[in-house]
Amino acid sequence: MSEAAAIESHAPAGMDRTEVQLTPGNTGKLGMWIFLVGDAMTFGAAIAAYGALRIGNVNWPRPADILGIDTTAFMTFVLICSSLTMVKALSGIQHGNVAQLKKYLALTVLGGLIFLGMQAYEWTMLIGYEGLSIKTSLFSATFFALTGFHGMHVFGGVCYNGTILANAIRGYWPGANAKIVEIAGLYWHFVDLVWILIFTFVYLI
């Protein structure tokens, strides 16, 4: 009997068979995709609003004159590298290599913490030395709103991956739970992609 037929035969009475085939044993992955689609709409609307406000304001400052592009470029590099380590962590648990999972998941969490630390430093410099705040101008308001909202997502991802790492270190990690790492990876890659868009539209253009 094929896997699809087995799933179909075990479907509870009244359940749509198409629905079962969409999520064969991994409703968590479907739930994450639904969440990410909604989150993508939120970030998309926020970035579009930023662009509309910037185009309509002739006094909009040149980002490179205020923001630390070199520092933020390094932050972006760190976040991209953490996405690669997330791939390696997933590959490890998929092949039953818990040591690889722990090593690369720890590097992913470290990358997230480095990013957050550097963002905190950037905000400190902008607020303390440049005199910017969310009330200073339309530019600063949109900047802090966008980067702060993304920063909360990075913090959530660090907590998410950190919890998985803690469970792996404590030995609560049967091989079947590779799906949990895969779902966490979807979230983390989304956070990285959104940051690349923010870096491009807010810092570079």
Order of alpha helices (4+ residues) and beta strands (2+ residues): alpha-alpha-alpha-alpha-alpha-alpha-alpha-alpha
